[in-house]
């Protein structure tokens, strides 16, 4: 059974050749340092025995060559480990981004963009650092430690046993310390994600914050969130510092004990001076891996927290189930629309929609009117299958959207809202939303169709010009151009012209008329004058349709709600 953590590790797994090269580099970085003390022992013993200068110089040069080679092996190991770690975490980052984009709107409503950026990027960076540290300071250090114990046991079993007992005690202490350290690191990562989430919201709303004098409150909230993160980070840092200091003291005592045993054995005549020096060097080599492990404990803590958070994100599943046998919507022409007894609630909240029943023949248009919060936008979200109804069914082209192929829904159903998202990219990419589109003539024709031909002609690099400083009207027309390019069978317009001046609104309205020609349309509008083109009207109040019929009939009925709304708005019936 595949778990989220297994999926994370699978993304980090290197290829066979890269793994072999890394294993060879780690082996060299382990064996070369183990051979250096052997040269030291021979040098000391030969010097005590009165060996010649030439012989000692050759031993010294051999020691120098081994030391340089060991350092070179460590550099190669670091390079290979870094490259493999970043290759793997880049794959993991892509998978996380794809998975997050595939989750439904209910999930994204509970998590801020800043939090998701921290989850997809910040946690993955912590994992990448850990992978490098694991290969460099855990795997290599453990191999070195094992090699040292084997050699010391071969030289003197008594000292080897003492060193083994000491290493076991040190490892036990580190394991106990890790249980204390990891929860603090997890809390620190969570506080960091919260800080980034708040920062994203504040920066996105900077204009409103300044205009409404909310700067002081925003700064106060920033200090609250930042201080929470600081406290958690400080607590984790203190634990790490205490562990590092305790390890230093413990290893100083252990080194002194091993050195005393080696000196006693040398005095007893069971060891040579060179062997005593060898044991001392190996004892120092034991200390170095443990200290490196402690130094990397913070990254290990962050990585475990990152693994847990990444695994948690990958474990999230869409609330919208994929159809077992997906069927495509009709590939061409306007799509019929039917809402049959639709009800909906966001999570465990109270019912937002109840008993919504509507029917649109292919090519007909519907206007949804009602007060803010009455449920109009929720209906639009159901038509796009951003959510599934909790009651009833939404049928498009005669097919229940829950049984429709999601890709065909995205191709055949299009939405244009008042909030247009433009990207830091060229005109072409903003029109195609980064999908491949070879026909630039088609893009130019679409821009001409929405009245942006002269605007395009004035751009320095044409379709390659990066969008900057686009007006609200131009942005809205670009959104309509995207809809023209998609050629959908059902168009949903949610307050598409509500924020525009009268001149620009007329341009947008003309483009909307051309867009709706030969297509089924659902228009949500507070400006009732923009609904003069629709065939039917549905008045929504408190999640229910309180009036529904053909626009002409409702406008002519003096007692209709829609007629009274027209009178209040000063719009001719």
C-alpha positions as CSV (number, residue, x, y, z in Angstrom):
1,X,0.0,0.0,0.0
2,X,1.4,3.4,-1.0
3,X,1.5,6.0,1.7
4,X,2.0,9.8,1.2
5,X,5.5,9.5,2.7
6,X,6.3,6.6,0.3
7,X,5.2,8.9,-2.6
8,X,7.5,11.6,-1.3
9,X,10.4,9.2,-1.1
10,X,9.6,7.9,-4.6
11,X,10.0,11.4,-6.1
12,X,13.4,11.8,-4.3
13,X,14.8,8.4,-5.6
14,X,17.7,9.0,-8.0
15,X,18.4,7.1,-11.2
16,X,20.6,3.9,-11.2
17,X,23.7,5.6,-12.6
18,X,23.5,8.5,-10.3
19,X,23.0,6.3,-7.3
20,X,26.0,4.2,-8.2
21,X,28.2,7.3,-8.7
22,X,27.0,8.7,-5.3
23,X,27.6,5.3,-3.6
24,X,31.2,5.2,-5.0
25,X,31.8,8.8,-3.8
26,X,30.5,8.0,-0.3
27,X,32.6,4.9,-0.1
28,X,35.7,6.8,-1.0
29,X,34.9,9.5,1.5
30,X,34.6,6.8,4.1
31,X,37.5,4.5,3.4
32,X,40.1,7.2,2.7
33,X,39.8,8.8,6.2
34,X,40.0,5.3,7.8
35,X,43.3,4.6,6.1
36,X,45.0,7.9,7.3
37,X,45.5,6.9,11.0
38,X,47.2,3.7,9.8
39,X,49.9,5.8,8.1
40,X,50.1,7.9,11.3
41,X,50.7,4.8,13.4
42,X,53.4,3.5,11.1
43,X,55.1,7.0,11.0
44,X,55.2,7.2,14.8
45,X,56.4,3.7,15.4
46,X,59.0,3.9,12.6
47,X,60.2,7.2,14.0
48,X,60.5,5.8,17.5
49,X,62.4,2.8,16.0
50,X,64.9,5.2,14.3
51,X,63.8,5.0,10.7
52,X,65.5,7.2,8.1
53,X,64.3,10.6,7.1
54,X,63.6,9.5,3.5
55,X,61.3,6.8,4.7
56,X,59.4,9.1,7.1
57,X,59.1,11.8,4.3
58,X,57.5,9.2,2.1
59,X,55.0,8.3,4.8
60,X,54.2,11.9,5.4
61,X,53.6,12.5,1.6
62,X,51.4,9.4,1.5
63,X,49.4,10.8,4.5
64,X,49.1,14.1,2.7
65,X,47.9,12.4,-0.5
66,X,45.3,10.4,1.4
67,X,44.0,13.5,3.2
68,X,43.7,15.5,-0.1
69,X,42.0,12.5,-1.8
70,X,39.6,12.2,1.2
71,X,38.7,15.9,0.9
72,X,38.2,15.6,-2.8
73,X,35.9,12.6,-2.3
74,X,33.9,14.6,0.2
75,X,33.6,17.5,-2.3
76,X,32.4,15.2,-5.0
77,X,30.0,13.6,-2.6
78,X,28.6,17.0,-1.7
79,X,28.2,18.0,-5.3
80,X,26.5,14.7,-6.3
81,X,24.2,14.8,-3.2
82,X,23.2,18.4,-3.9
83,X,22.4,17.7,-7.5
84,X,20.4,14.6,-6.8
85,X,18.6,16.3,-3.9
86,X,17.5,19.3,-6.0
87,X,16.5,17.1,-9.0
88,X,14.4,15.0,-6.7
89,X,12.8,17.9,-4.8
90,X,12.1,19.7,-8.1
91,X,10.1,16.7,-9.1
92,X,8.4,16.7,-5.7
93,X,7.6,20.4,-6.1
94,X,6.0,19.9,-9.5
95,X,3.9,17.0,-8.1
96,X,2.8,19.1,-5.1
97,X,1.9,22.1,-7.3
98,X,-0.1,19.8,-9.6
99,X,-1.8,18.1,-6.7
100,X,-2.7,21.4,-5.0
101,X,-4.1,22.8,-8.2
102,X,-6.2,19.7,-8.6
103,X,-7.8,20.1,-5.1
104,X,-11.3,21.6,-5.0
105,X,-12.3,25.1,-3.9
106,X,-13.4,24.0,-0.5
107,X,-9.7,23.1,0.3
108,X,-8.4,26.4,-1.0
109,X,-11.0,28.3,0.9
110,X,-9.5,26.9,4.1
111,X,-5.9,27.6,3.2
112,X,-4.4,31.0,2.2
113,X,-2.1,31.3,-0.9
114,X,0.8,32.2,1.4
115,X,0.4,29.0,3.3
116,X,0.3,27.0,0.1
117,X,3.4,28.7,-1.1
118,X,5.2,27.8,2.1
119,X,3.9,24.2,1.9
120,X,4.9,23.7,-1.8
121,X,8.2,25.5,-1.6
122,X,9.3,26.2,1.9
123,X,8.7,22.6,3.2
124,X,10.3,21.2,0.1
125,X,13.4,23.3,0.6
126,X,13.7,21.9,4.1
127,X,13.4,18.4,2.6
128,X,16.1,19.1,0.0
129,X,18.5,20.3,2.7
130,X,17.8,17.3,4.7
131,X,18.5,14.9,1.8
132,X,21.9,16.6,1.3
133,X,22.6,16.5,5.0
134,X,21.4,12.9,5.2
135,X,23.7,11.7,2.5
136,X,26.7,13.8,3.7
137,X,26.4,13.7,7.4
138,X,24.2,10.7,8.3
139,X,25.0,7.9,5.8
140,X,28.7,8.8,5.4
141,X,29.1,9.5,9.1
142,X,27.5,6.2,10.1
143,X,29.7,4.3,7.6
144,X,32.7,6.0,9.0
145,X,31.6,5.3,12.6
146,X,31.1,1.6,11.8
147,X,34.5,1.5,10.1
148,X,36.2,3.1,13.1
149,X,34.6,0.6,15.6
150,X,35.7,-2.4,13.5
151,X,39.3,-1.2,13.3
152,X,39.4,-0.3,17.0
153,X,38.0,-3.7,17.9
154,X,40.7,-5.3,15.8
155,X,43.4,-3.3,17.5
156,X,42.2,-3.7,21.1
157,X,39.0,-5.5,22.0
158,X,38.8,-3.8,25.4
159,X,39.1,-0.3,24.1
160,X,36.8,-1.2,21.2
161,X,34.1,-2.4,23.7
162,X,34.4,0.7,25.7
163,X,34.1,2.8,22.5
164,X,31.1,0.8,21.4
165,X,29.4,1.2,24.7
166,X,30.0,4.9,24.6
167,X,28.6,5.3,21.1
168,X,25.5,3.3,22.1
169,X,24.9,5.7,25.1
170,X,25.5,8.7,22.8
171,X,23.1,7.3,20.2
172,X,20.4,6.6,22.8
173,X,20.8,10.2,24.1
174,X,20.4,11.6,20.6
175,X,17.3,9.5,19.9
176,X,15.7,10.7,23.1
177,X,16.6,14.3,22.3
178,X,15.1,13.9,18.8
179,X,11.7,13.1,20.3
180,X,11.8,16.4,22.1
181,X,13.2,18.4,19.2
182,X,10.9,17.4,16.3
183,X,7.6,18.7,17.8
184,X,9.2,22.1,18.4
185,X,10.4,22.2,14.7
186,X,6.9,21.2,13.5
187,X,5.3,24.1,15.5
188,X,8.0,26.4,14.1
189,X,7.2,25.4,10.5
190,X,3.4,25.8,11.1
191,X,4.0,29.3,12.6
192,X,6.1,30.2,9.6
193,X,3.4,29.1,7.2
194,X,0.8,31.2,9.1
195,X,3.1,34.2,8.9
196,X,3.5,33.8,5.1
197,X,-0.2,33.4,4.8
198,X,-1.0,36.6,6.6
199,X,1.7,38.5,4.7
200,X,0.2,37.4,1.4
201,X,-3.2,38.6,2.5
202,X,-1.9,42.0,3.8
203,X,0.2,42.6,0.6
204,X,-2.8,41.7,-1.6
205,X,-5.0,44.1,0.3
206,X,-2.5,46.9,0.8
207,X,-4.6,49.4,-1.2
208,X,-7.7,48.8,0.9
209,X,-5.7,48.8,4.1
210,X,-4.2,52.2,3.4
211,X,-7.4,53.7,2.1
212,X,-9.3,52.7,5.2
213,X,-6.7,53.5,7.8
214,X,-6.2,49.9,8.9
215,X,-2.4,50.1,8.8
216,X,-2.0,50.3,12.6
217,X,-4.2,47.2,13.2
218,X,-2.4,45.3,10.4
219,X,1.0,46.1,11.9
220,X,-0.3,45.0,15.3
221,X,-1.5,41.7,13.8
222,X,1.8,41.3,12.1
223,X,3.7,41.7,15.4
224,X,1.4,39.1,17.0
225,X,1.9,36.5,14.2
226,X,5.6,37.2,13.9
227,X,6.1,37.0,17.7
228,X,4.4,33.6,17.7
229,X,6.8,32.4,15.0
230,X,9.7,33.9,16.8
231,X,8.9,32.2,20.1
232,X,8.6,28.8,18.4
233,X,11.8,29.3,16.5
234,X,13.6,30.5,19.6
235,X,12.4,27.4,21.5
236,X,13.6,25.1,18.7
237,X,16.9,27.0,18.6
238,X,17.4,26.6,22.3
239,X,16.8,22.9,22.2
240,X,19.3,22.5,19.4
241,X,21.9,24.6,21.2
242,X,21.6,22.6,24.4
243,X,21.9,19.4,22.5
244,X,25.1,20.6,20.7
245,X,26.7,21.9,24.0
246,X,25.8,18.6,25.8
247,X,27.3,16.6,23.0
248,X,30.5,18.6,23.1
249,X,30.9,18.0,26.9
250,X,30.0,14.3,26.6
251,X,32.5,13.7,23.8
252,X,35.3,15.5,25.6
253,X,34.8,13.2,28.6
254,X,34.6,10.1,26.3
255,X,37.8,11.1,24.5
256,X,39.6,11.5,27.8
257,X,38.5,8.0,28.9
258,X,39.6,6.4,25.7
259,X,42.9,8.2,25.7
260,X,43.5,7.2,29.4
261,X,42.8,3.5,28.4
262,X,45.2,3.8,25.5
263,X,47.9,5.3,27.7
264,X,47.4,2.6,30.3
265,X,47.7,-0.1,27.6
266,X,50.9,1.5,26.2
267,X,52.4,1.6,29.7
268,X,51.5,-2.0,30.2
269,X,53.4,-2.8,27.0
270,X,50.4,-4.2,25.0
271,X,50.3,-1.2,22.7
272,X,52.9,0.7,20.8
273,X,53.1,4.5,20.9
274,X,51.9,4.6,17.3
275,X,48.9,2.4,18.1
276,X,48.0,4.7,21.0
277,X,48.1,7.7,18.7
278,X,46.0,5.7,16.2
279,X,43.4,5.0,18.8
280,X,43.3,8.6,19.8
281,X,42.8,9.7,16.1
282,X,40.0,7.1,15.7
283,X,38.3,8.4,18.9
284,X,38.4,11.9,17.4
285,X,36.9,10.5,14.2
286,X,34.0,9.1,16.2
287,X,33.4,12.5,17.7
288,X,33.2,14.3,14.3
289,X,30.3,12.2,12.9
290,X,28.3,12.7,16.1
291,X,28.9,16.4,16.1
292,X,27.9,16.6,12.4
293,X,24.7,14.7,13.2
294,X,23.9,17.1,16.0
295,X,24.6,20.1,13.8
296,X,22.2,18.7,11.2
297,X,19.5,17.9,13.8
298,X,17.8,21.3,13.2
299,X,17.5,20.5,9.5
300,X,16.4,16.9,10.4
301,X,13.7,18.4,12.6
302,X,12.6,20.8,9.9
303,X,12.7,18.0,7.3
304,X,10.6,15.7,9.4
305,X,8.1,18.4,9.9
306,X,8.3,19.2,6.2
307,X,7.9,15.5,5.3
308,X,4.8,15.3,7.5
309,X,3.3,18.5,6.0
310,X,4.1,17.4,2.4
311,X,2.6,14.0,3.1
312,X,-0.5,15.6,4.6
313,X,-1.0,17.7,1.5
314,X,-0.5,14.7,-0.8
315,X,-3.0,12.7,1.4
316,X,-5.7,15.3,0.8
317,X,-8.2,14.0,-1.8
318,X,-10.6,15.9,-3.9
319,X,-14.1,16.2,-2.5
320,X,-15.3,16.0,-6.1
321,X,-15.0,12.4,-7.1
322,X,-13.8,11.6,-10.6
323,X,-16.5,9.9,-12.7
324,X,-16.1,6.1,-13.0
325,X,-17.0,6.2,-16.7
326,X,-16.4,9.8,-17.8
327,X,-18.4,10.9,-20.8
328,X,-17.6,14.0,-22.8
329,X,-20.0,16.9,-23.3
330,X,-21.2,17.5,-26.9
331,X,-18.2,18.7,-28.8
332,X,-19.8,21.6,-30.6
333,X,-22.8,23.9,-30.5
334,X,-24.7,25.5,-27.6
335,X,-25.3,23.3,-24.6
336,X,-28.7,22.9,-22.9
337,X,-28.8,23.5,-19.1
338,X,-31.0,22.0,-16.4
339,X,-30.9,22.3,-12.6
340,X,-33.1,19.7,-11.1
341,X,-34.0,20.3,-7.4
342,X,-30.5,21.5,-6.6
343,X,-29.4,22.1,-3.0
344,X,-26.0,22.9,-1.6
345,X,-24.2,23.7,1.6
346,X,-20.5,24.6,2.2
347,X,-19.2,21.9,4.4
348,X,-21.1,21.6,7.6
349,X,-22.6,25.1,7.3
350,X,-26.3,25.7,6.9
351,X,-27.9,25.2,3.5
352,X,-27.0,27.8,0.9
353,X,-29.2,26.7,-1.9
354,X,-32.5,24.7,-1.7
355,X,-34.8,23.4,-4.4
356,X,-33.2,25.2,-7.4
357,X,-34.9,24.1,-10.6
358,X,-34.1,25.8,-13.9
359,X,-34.2,24.8,-17.6
360,X,-32.4,26.5,-20.5
361,X,-32.7,25.2,-24.1
362,X,-29.5,25.3,-26.2
363,X,-28.8,28.9,-27.2
364,X,-31.0,30.5,-24.5
365,X,-29.8,33.0,-22.0
366,X,-30.7,33.4,-18.3
367,X,-30.3,36.4,-16.0
368,X,-29.8,35.7,-12.3
369,X,-30.8,38.6,-10.1
370,X,-30.9,39.0,-6.3
371,X,-29.2,40.6,-3.4
372,X,-25.6,40.0,-2.5
373,X,-25.3,36.7,-0.7
374,X,-28.5,35.3,-2.1
375,X,-26.7,32.4,-3.8
376,X,-26.2,33.6,-7.4
377,X,-22.4,33.0,-7.5
378,X,-22.8,29.6,-5.8
379,X,-25.1,28.6,-8.7
380,X,-22.4,29.7,-11.1
381,X,-19.8,27.6,-9.2
382,X,-22.0,24.5,-9.5
383,X,-22.4,25.1,-13.2
384,X,-18.5,25.1,-13.5
385,X,-18.4,22.0,-11.2
386,X,-16.2,23.7,-8.7
387,X,-18.5,22.1,-6.3
388,X,-21.1,19.2,-6.5
389,X,-24.7,19.8,-5.3
390,X,-25.6,18.1,-2.0
391,X,-29.1,17.5,-3.5
392,X,-30.4,17.2,-7.0
393,X,-28.4,17.3,-10.2
394,X,-26.8,19.8,-12.6
395,X,-27.2,18.7,-16.2
396,X,-25.3,20.3,-19.1
397,X,-25.8,19.1,-22.6
398,X,-28.2,16.5,-21.1
399,X,-25.4,15.0,-19.0
400,X,-25.0,15.1,-15.2
401,X,-21.8,17.0,-14.5
402,X,-20.8,14.4,-12.0
403,X,-20.6,11.9,-14.9
404,X,-18.9,14.2,-17.4
405,X,-15.3,14.2,-18.3
406,X,-13.7,17.0,-16.4
407,X,-11.5,18.0,-19.3
408,X,-14.5,18.4,-21.6
409,X,-16.3,20.5,-18.9
410,X,-13.3,22.9,-18.9
411,X,-13.3,23.1,-22.7
412,X,-17.1,23.5,-23.1
413,X,-18.0,25.6,-20.1
414,X,-16.4,29.0,-19.7
415,X,-16.7,31.7,-17.0
416,X,-15.9,35.5,-17.1
417,X,-16.0,37.2,-13.8
418,X,-15.4,40.8,-12.6
419,X,-12.0,39.7,-11.1
420,X,-9.8,39.1,-14.0
421,X,-6.5,37.3,-13.3
422,X,-3.7,38.5,-15.5
423,X,-0.2,36.9,-15.3
424,X,3.3,38.3,-15.6
425,X,3.6,37.1,-19.1
426,X,3.0,38.1,-22.7
427,X,-0.3,38.8,-24.3
428,X,-0.2,35.4,-26.1
429,X,0.3,33.5,-22.8
430,X,-2.4,35.5,-21.1
431,X,-4.9,34.6,-23.8
432,X,-4.0,31.0,-24.1
433,X,-3.3,30.5,-20.4
434,X,0.0,29.0,-21.4
435,X,-1.5,26.3,-23.5
436,X,0.2,25.7,-26.9
437,X,-1.5,27.6,-29.7
438,X,0.3,27.8,-33.0
439,X,-2.1,30.2,-34.8
440,X,-1.3,33.8,-34.0
441,X,-3.7,35.0,-36.6
442,X,-6.5,33.5,-34.7
443,X,-5.3,35.3,-31.5
444,X,-5.3,38.6,-33.4
445,X,-8.7,38.0,-34.9
446,X,-10.1,37.3,-31.4
447,X,-8.6,40.5,-30.1
448,X,-10.1,42.4,-33.0
449,X,-13.5,40.8,-32.3
450,X,-13.5,42.3,-28.7
451,X,-12.3,45.6,-29.9
452,X,-8.6,45.3,-28.8
453,X,-7.1,45.3,-32.3
454,X,-5.8,49.0,-32.1
455,X,-4.5,48.3,-28.5
456,X,-2.6,45.3,-29.8
457,X,-1.2,47.3,-32.7
458,X,0.2,49.9,-30.3
459,X,2.1,47.3,-28.2
460,X,5.9,47.3,-28.9
461,X,6.3,43.6,-29.2
462,X,2.8,42.6,-30.3
463,X,1.6,39.3,-28.8
464,X,5.0,38.9,-27.0
465,X,4.6,42.1,-25.0
466,X,4.5,41.5,-21.3
467,X,1.3,42.8,-19.8
468,X,1.9,45.8,-17.4
469,X,-0.4,48.6,-16.4
470,X,-3.5,47.2,-18.0
471,X,-6.7,49.1,-17.3
472,X,-9.8,47.4,-15.9
473,X,-11.6,47.7,-19.2
474,X,-8.7,46.2,-21.2
475,X,-8.5,43.4,-18.6
476,X,-12.2,42.6,-18.9
477,X,-11.9,42.6,-22.7
478,X,-8.9,40.2,-22.5
479,X,-11.0,37.9,-20.3
480,X,-13.8,38.0,-23.0
481,X,-11.1,37.2,-25.6
482,X,-10.1,34.1,-23.7
483,X,-13.8,33.0,-23.8
484,X,-13.9,33.6,-27.6
485,X,-10.8,31.6,-28.0
486,X,-12.2,28.7,-26.0
487,X,-15.4,28.7,-28.1
488,X,-17.5,27.2,-25.3
489,X,-21.1,26.0,-25.5
490,X,-22.1,27.5,-22.1
491,X,-20.9,30.9,-21.0
492,X,-21.2,32.2,-17.4
493,X,-20.8,35.9,-16.9
494,X,-20.6,37.0,-13.2
495,X,-20.8,40.8,-13.0
496,X,-18.5,41.0,-16.0
497,X,-19.1,44.8,-16.5
498,X,-19.9,46.0,-13.0
499,X,-16.7,47.9,-12.3
500,X,-16.4,49.8,-15.6
501,X,-17.1,53.3,-16.7
502,X,-20.1,53.8,-19.1
503,X,-17.9,54.1,-22.2
504,X,-15.9,51.0,-21.5
505,X,-19.0,49.2,-20.3
506,X,-20.6,49.7,-23.7
507,X,-17.6,48.2,-25.4
508,X,-17.7,45.2,-23.1
509,X,-21.5,44.9,-23.6
510,X,-21.0,44.8,-27.4
511,X,-18.4,42.1,-27.0
512,X,-20.7,40.1,-24.7
513,X,-23.5,40.3,-27.3
514,X,-21.1,38.8,-29.9
515,X,-19.9,36.1,-27.4
516,X,-23.4,35.0,-26.5
517,X,-24.5,34.7,-30.2
518,X,-25.1,31.0,-30.8
519,X,-24.2,30.0,-27.2
520,X,-26.1,29.3,-24.0
521,X,-25.5,32.0,-21.4
522,X,-26.0,32.6,-17.7
523,X,-25.6,36.3,-16.6
524,X,-25.3,37.4,-13.0
525,X,-25.7,41.1,-12.7
526,X,-26.7,43.8,-10.3
527,X,-27.1,46.3,-13.1
528,X,-30.5,45.3,-14.4
529,X,-29.9,47.3,-17.6
530,X,-27.3,44.7,-18.7
531,X,-30.0,41.9,-18.7
532,X,-32.1,43.4,-21.5
533,X,-30.6,40.7,-23.9
534,X,-31.6,37.6,-21.8
535,X,-34.4,35.3,-22.6
536,X,-35.3,34.2,-19.0
537,X,-35.0,35.7,-15.5
538,X,-34.6,33.9,-12.2
539,X,-34.9,36.0,-9.0
540,X,-32.9,34.4,-6.2
541,X,-33.5,35.2,-2.5
542,X,-32.0,33.3,0.5
543,X,-30.9,30.4,-1.6
544,X,-34.2,29.8,-3.4
545,X,-35.7,30.9,-6.7
546,X,-38.6,33.0,-5.8
547,X,-39.5,34.0,-9.4
548,X,-38.7,32.4,-12.7
549,X,-39.9,33.0,-16.2
550,X,-39.3,34.7,-19.5
551,X,-38.0,38.2,-19.2
552,X,-40.6,39.8,-21.4
553,X,-43.4,38.2,-19.4
554,X,-42.0,39.1,-16.0
555,X,-41.3,42.7,-17.1
556,X,-44.9,43.1,-18.4
557,X,-46.4,41.7,-15.1
558,X,-47.0,44.7,-12.8
559,X,-46.9,42.4,-9.8
560,X,-43.7,40.6,-10.5
561,X,-40.6,41.0,-8.3
562,X,-38.4,41.5,-11.4
563,X,-40.8,44.2,-12.6
564,X,-40.5,46.0,-9.3
565,X,-36.7,45.7,-9.3
566,X,-36.7,47.3,-12.8
567,X,-38.8,50.2,-11.5
568,X,-36.6,50.8,-8.5
569,X,-33.5,50.7,-10.7
570,X,-35.1,53.1,-13.1
571,X,-34.8,50.7,-16.0
572,X,-37.6,50.7,-18.6
573,X,-39.6,47.5,-18.6
